[in-house]
Amino acid sequence: MNIFITGISRGLGKELAVHYSELGHKVFGFSRSLPEHPGGIAKKLYDSGNFGYYSGSVNSDSDIDAAVGEAIKFMGSIDALINNAAYKNFKMPDEITVEEYKESVQTNLTAPILICRKIIPHFIKNGKGKIINISSNAGLVSYEGGTAYCPPKAGLINYSQCLAKFLKNKNISVNVISPPTFSTDDYRRTRPDINHGKLLQSDKVIKLIDYLIFSRKFITGKNFPVFRLKTWLKYYYYRQFELLEYLFQFRLK
Ligand SMILES: NC(=O)c1ccc[n+]([C@@H]2O[C@H](COP(=O)([O-])OP(=O)(O)OC[C@H]3O[C@@H](n4cnc5c(N)ncnc54)[C@H](OP(=O)(O)O)[C@@H]3O)[C@@H](O)[C@H]2O)c1
């Protein structure tokens, strides 16, 4: 599998890149900087030989063109796209600047739309493809510090479901994942003051992405909140067959 991932310099994106390259898949990363701390988990990424990257911004049209071109050169083709890069700004509406609002909408919504737009012709040519957009439960709820982050994340859910309808007869799936706050290796390192045991762990998010990437079923147009039991009860109305199936498979492990 050849996997294109945005936002691989830290957090979930870095863990996804390490995870898939360790499994023997080819990974191409796209972010402004590269994973730091080469002595940590990023070392596995560089050592794997399965990892290529383009350093640039998802907010630049020319960087998107170059990154996708380089990815196809490095991997031969792209089988799956994970739009993970994000700009997280939770300032109050009376503190946030015009530029920060623009950057949030651009990075969290416009960029994934334009990256899909760039890669879809490649998927259509190949007769297959999987798109996984990482939204957030911030796209399903509202809070006072969420005026910059929540709307584009909500838009990303809606966009993914519209696009899925357009692509459903072309063997190209589009799904979106909307986790609550989760803990990653980097988050644990940079914020030791937080009780990370209370948070969802990134491996649960990765398991869900695995499920969507490797499932032989054609699953498309779904939004998957990543559940802890409390969240599952909150979103009980998402009782769809695929969701029950993926929860069930976690139970079996
Ligand atoms: N962490 C959570 O609790 C949580 C909860 C729900 C949903 N999510 C979603 O899960 C995903 C991963 O979250 P995370 O916490 O792991 O993120 P993170 O640690 O903040 O990392 C964000 C990544 O996005 C990249 N990025 C930001 N702006 C970019 C730009 N203009 N061009 C290219 N890359 C850019 C960053 O790389 P550079 O700065 O090097 O470019 C970085 O690699 C995001 O979509 C986030 O919204 C996170």
The ligand as an ORCA input file, in Angstrom:
! r2SCAN-3c Opt
* xyz 0 1
  N      -4.792     15.974     19.184
  C      -6.077     15.903     19.443
  O      -6.499     15.814     20.603
  C      -7.070     15.887     18.317
  C      -8.425     15.701     18.583
  C      -9.326     15.628     17.526
  C      -8.871     15.738     16.237
  N      -7.547     15.953     16.014
  C      -7.101     16.046     14.629
  O      -6.153     15.007     14.430
  C      -5.151     15.449     13.502
  C      -3.782     15.309     14.145
  O      -3.743     16.095     15.337
  P      -2.395     16.290     16.153
  O      -2.792     16.744     17.504
  O      -1.520     15.118     15.985
  O      -1.778     17.544     15.355
  P      -0.451     18.393     15.690
  O       0.392     17.678     16.688
  O      -0.871     19.793     15.997
  O       0.312     18.356     14.291
  C      -0.217     19.035     13.207
  C       0.557     18.646     11.965
  O       0.025     19.428     10.881
  C       1.099     20.008     10.182
  N       0.729     21.297      9.594
  C       0.138     22.348     10.199
  N       0.013     23.365      9.326
  C       0.543     22.925      8.145
  C       0.738     23.524      6.865
  N       0.353     24.771      6.607
  N       1.308     22.772      5.892
  C       1.711     21.497      6.135
  N       1.537     20.876      7.326
  C       0.977     21.605      8.314
  C       2.206     20.191     11.232
  O       3.478     20.167     10.612
  P       4.379     21.479     10.341
  O       4.073     22.479     11.425
  O       5.768     20.939     10.364
  O       3.986     21.962      8.990
  C       2.045     18.940     12.086
  O       2.793     17.885     11.556
  C      -5.520     16.894     13.147
  O      -6.281     16.900     11.972
  C      -6.368     17.335     14.319
  O      -7.259     18.365     13.984
  C      -6.631     16.037     17.014
*
